[in-house]
Amino acid sequence: MKELFIKQITPVKSVKLKEAGHLLETQTVTNQIDTINWPKFSYKPKLSFRIGHIDNEIWLKYYVTEKNILAKETRINGEVYKDSTVEFFISVDGLNYYNFEFSCIGITHLAHGPGRGNRNFVNPEIVKKIEIESSLGNKPFEEKSGNFEWEMMIRIPVECFAFDKIKTLSGLKATANFYKCGDETWNLTL
C-alpha cells in the first residue's frame, strides 16, 4: 500500500468535464495500477489514472490498454463488473467504503457498506449526478478482441457520499483502492 496525496485543483471559474480533464493532465501525476490480486489470472492490462479534487468534487481520469472490451450492462447499480470496468473504492470512516464502479461506457454501480455482502446502493438519482466521458462512447456492445486503448474522465460530486455527512473534500483523510476488472472478458484474455 502506498500513500497517495490527492491534489486540490483551484480552477479560476466553473469548468466543463473536458476542461477538468485537461487540468488533471497539467496539474497532477500519473499513478500506475500494476498489482494482480488473483494469481490464477495472469493477464494484466495496462492501467493508470490521475486524481485530483476541488472543494466539492473528485476528478478522476483512467487510461486503459487491454486485449478485450465488453459493455453489455446498461442499468445504474447493475453488474458492471462483468464488463470492462474501472473501480475506485474509498473509505472515509475506516469501517465502511463506497465502491464506485464504472463500465467502459460510463455505466455506474455505487454502493456503500462494510463488505461485499452487506451493501446499500446509493440512490440512482444521486448517481446520475456523476459526469462521465469515455473515449468508447456510451452505447453498449458485445465483446471485442484486439488491442484497445480507452480513457475515461469522471467527475464525482460530494453528494455521492450519501451515507456520510461530507460537505467538503478539503482536508479529508481517507483510504482508497483503484482496480480494473472485467469478469466476463477473462476467458479470452488467458
N, C-alpha and C positions, 0 to 999 in steps of 0.2 A: 504494500500500500504506500502510495506516495502522497505527499501533501500538495494540494493544488490551490493556489491563490487565484480567485476569480476577480479580475479587474473590473472596477466600476468605470463605465464609459459615460462621459458627460457631453451629450450632443448639444449643439447650440440651439437647436429647435427640435420639434417633433419630427421624427423621420419615418419614412416608409420602410417596409421589410427589406427591400433591395439595398437601401442606404444603410440599414442596420448591419446587413451582411458585409458591406464594404468597410464600415467602421470596425467590425470584428477583425477583418483581414488586415487592417492597417494598425490596429491598436492592441492586438492580443497575439499570443504564441500558439503554435500548433502543438497539440498533445496527441501522442500515438496510443492506440489501444492494441496491445500486442501479446496478451496473455490468452492462452487457450485453457478454459476451465474444465473441459471434459476431454481427457487424453484419448479416449477411444475415437474421437472425431478430430483427425489430424489436419484437416483443411483449415487454413487461416486466411480469410480475406484481408486485404489491406484496408485499414481504417484509421482515421484521425479525426480530430474535432478541435474547434475553437469555442471558448465560452467567455462571456462577459455579462455584465448586468448594468442596468440603470436602476434607479431607486425602486421601481415597481415592476420590472420585467427581467427575466433571464433571457439572454440571447445565446443561441447555441447553433453551431454550424458543423455538420458532419460531411466528411469526404470519404467515399466508399469505392473500392475496386473489388469486384467479385466475379466469379465464373457464372453464376446462375442468379436470375432475379425472378421474383414471383410477387404478384399483387392481386389477390383474389378478394380479401376481406374488404367490405365497404361500410361496416357498422362501427359507429363510435363505441368504444369499450368492447369491441368484438375480439376475435382471436388473431390479432395482428402478428403475434409471434410466429405464426406459421409462414407468413410472407417474409420477404426481405425486409428486415426491421432493424432500426437502431433504438437503443434504450438508454434512459437516464434515470437512475434510481437515486433518491435523495431523502435523507432523514434529517429533520430539523430538531428532533427531541431525543434522538438516540434510542428510541423504543420502536417507533413506527416509521414507515417510509412510504413515499409516493413513488410508484412506478409509472414513469412517462414512457410509453412505447409508441413508436412512430413507424408505420409501414413506409416503404419507399415511395408511395404515392400520397403520404401525409394523413393516412387514417390513424386516429389516436385511440389508445387504450390508456386510461388513467384511473388508478385505484390507490387506496391508502390502507395501511394496517401493519401489524407486526410480522406477518409472514405470508407465504404463498396461499395458505388455506383459509386465512381469515382476513379478507379484504373488503373494503367498502368502495364502491365506484364513486367517482366524482360525477356530479350531475352533468349530463351531456350538454346542457345549456352553458355551463361554465367551460367545459372542454372546448366548445365551439369558439371561445374567445382566443384560443391559441392560434397564432398565424403561422402558416407553414407554406414553404415553396420548395418543391422538389424539381430537380432537373429532368426527372422522368415524367413530369406532369401529374395529373390527379385521376386518371382513368384506370380501372382495374385491367389486369391482363394475366394470361396463363404463363407458366414458367417458360423462360427463355434461357438458352445456354449460349455461352460465348465468353467474351471478356467485356465486362460492363464497368463503367465509371459513372458515378452519380453523386450529386451533392444535395444537401437539404438544409435550408435555413429555417430556424424555428424561433418564435418569439413567444415566451410563456409569461402571461401576466400573473402577478402575485395572487390574484383571486383563485388561481388553480390550487393553491394550498388551502383548500376549503375546510379542512379539519383542524387547522391551526389558526391562531389569531396573528397572522403576519401582516403588517402594514407596510413594511419597508424591507428591502433586501440589504440595505447598507448596514454593515457590521454584523450580519448574520453569520453564525458559525454552524456548519452542517457537515455531514459525511455523505459521500456520493460514489456511485459506480457508473461506469459507462460500458455498454455492451453492443454487440452486433449479433443478431440471430436470424434464423430462417428455418424453422423446424421442418417444413415440408419441402425444402430445397436440398437437404443434406444428401439424399440418395444419389443425386447427380454430381455431388462435389467430393465424394470419397475417392 
